[in-house]
Amino acid sequence: MTMKLDDLYETVMPSEVDPLDSVTETAAGGLAILAERGEQLVQLCERLFQENQSLREQQQDLRAKCEQLHEKNELSRSRIEAMVVRLRSLEQTP
């Protein structure tokens, strides 16, 4: 049994189907996919913006805490230096 080229074409694309309809459907499907991807991209951008904002706030909090620790460290250093000076003066007193 041999199949003619016309029979194969009819199997793949029946003659009653307008080729322009399939192009329109394909274009509409492509636009739907593009719209969905665009929406996903917008959602991703919004999520990244929120995450970035949160990270900036965390960074600002950490910088403030770091500065507080630095100030406490400097205060402790000056107290220790004052104690060392007093201890040395006590050692030199007869």
Secondary structure, 3 states (H helix, E strand, C coil): CCCCHHHHHHHHCCCCCCHHHHHHHHHHHHHHHHHHHHHHHHHHHHHHHHHHHHHHHHHHHHHHHHHHHHHHHHHHHHHHHHHHHHHHHHHHCC
